[in-house]
Amino acid sequence: MTETPQDDRLSWSQAVRAIEDGRIEAAFAATPVFGDDEGDENQTAEGARIFLLVADEGGDCQLRFIAGPFFSAAYAANEVMDADEAPESVRALRFMPTRCEEDWLSDQLQLLLQRLVQAAGLASTLMPDYASQPGKGARSDAVFPISFIGGKGVH
C-alpha cells in the first residue's frame, strides 16, 4: 500500500471547497514543459503549465490555465473555465494553497510561478530569483507550438 506524503497540498475537491468556503484565496499546481528531445537525460524545462484555482466574483471556483515558455511575457495559453469543466487529468493533480494578485498574471511565466511559490510560504531556496534577471519579450505575432499547452487537451 502506497501512502500519500504528508504535506500542505490539497486534492482537487479539497482545494475547490476551501476556495468556495473562503478559507483560502487560491491554490495552484504546476507541471514543467520539456523540449522535443526526449532522449536527453540532462534536458531542462523550457516552460510550464500552471493550473490556478481562484474564486470568481460570485465566490464560485474557477480554473485558470496558463502555459508558455520561460523568460517570455507571451503565454501560449491563458484560459479561464468553471472548475466543474476541468478535465480529469487536472482533477488528479494536488494543489498548493497560495494567494494571487491580478497583476501577477501579466508577467513572465517564471515570475508568476515564483510569486505563487513564495505566497504559498514555501522556502525561497526552491526557486531561483527570477525577478532580478533581465526579461525578454516576444513580438506580438509570436506563435508557440501546440505541444507547449498539451496538444488537443490539457494534460
N, C-alpha and C positions, 0 to 999 in steps of 0.2 A: 504494500500500500504506500503510495507516494503522498507525503504531507506537503501542504502548501506552506511556503516560508512565511513566518510572521513578519509583517511589515505594515506600513501605513496605507498600502494600496487597497483600492476598493474594487469589487466586482462591478459590472455594468449596472445591475439593478440597485446595488448599494449607492453608487455614485449618483444615479438619476434621482433616487429617493432623497438623498441628502441635499441635492441642489433644489429640488422642488419643495422640500421642507424648510429651506433657508439655513440649514446647518453648515453648509459650505458654499462658497461663491462659485467655484469652478473645479473641474477635475480634468486631467489630461493623460493621454498615453501617446507615446511616440515610437516610431519604427524607423530605422535607418534605410536609406536607399543606396544601393551599391551600383557600380557601373556594370557593363555587359561582360566583363572578363571574369566569369565565374571560377575559372581555374586558378586565379591568383590569390593565394592564401594571405598575402600581405596587403591586399586591397583595403582601402579605407572608404568610409561612407562619403558619398558625393552630395547627399541631401537627406531629407527626412520627410516622413508623413506624420503630421500631428493631428490627433483626434482630441478636440477640446469640447467638453460639456459645460454649458453655461445656461443660465436662466434667460428666457426671453422677457419681454416687457410684461407679460401676463403671469410670469412665475413658472411657466412650463419649461421643461428642459429641452434644449436643442443641441445638436451636434454641429460643430464647425470642423470641417475637414480642410486642412491646409497642408499643401505639399509643394516641394520645389527644391532647387539646388541651394547649397550653402553659398554664402557671400554674394547673394543677389537679392535685391528687393522685389524682384519679379517672381510671383508664385506661379507654379504650374496649375495649382488648384486652390481655390478659396471659396468653399461652398458651405451653405448653411441648410440644415434639414431638421425636421422634427425628430426628436430622439427615437420615437417609435418607428421611424422609417429606416433606421440604421441597419446595415446588413449584419448577419450572424457573425461574420469574421471580426467585426468591430466589437460586437457584444461579448466576444470571447476574451477581449483584452482586459487587463487590470489597470485601473486609473488612480493617479496620484492626486489627492486633494491639493488645490492651489488657489490662486486668485489670478485675474487677468484684467488689464486695463485696455480699453478700446484702442488707444494709440499704439499699443504693442503689436497689433495685428497689421500694421502697415510698415513694419520694419523688416530687416533681413531675417530669414528663417532661423538662423542660428542664434540671433539675438532674442527672438521670441522664445525659442526653446530655453535659452539661458535664463530669461526672466521667469518663465514658468517654473523651472527647477528651483531657482532662488526663492520665489514666492512660496514654494512648497516646503521651504525650510530645509532643503537638502544641502549637504555640505558643498560649499563653493569649490572645493577641490575636485568635484566630479566633472567639471567642465572648464575649458579654457575661458579666459576673459575676452570674449569676442567683442565686447563694446569698445575696447581700446584699439582694435585692429581697423585698418582702413577699409572702407566699403567699396564695392564695385557695383555699378548699376547696369541694367540691361536696357537696350533700346526698346522703344515702345512696340516695335514689330517682332520682338524676340518670341520664339516658339520653342517649347520644351517637348522632348519626346514623351509620348503617352506612357512609356514604361515608368516615368517618374511618378505617376499617380496611380499606377496599378492596372493599366490596360482597361478592360471592359468594366471593371468594378473595383470597389475599394477593397483592398486585401489587408 
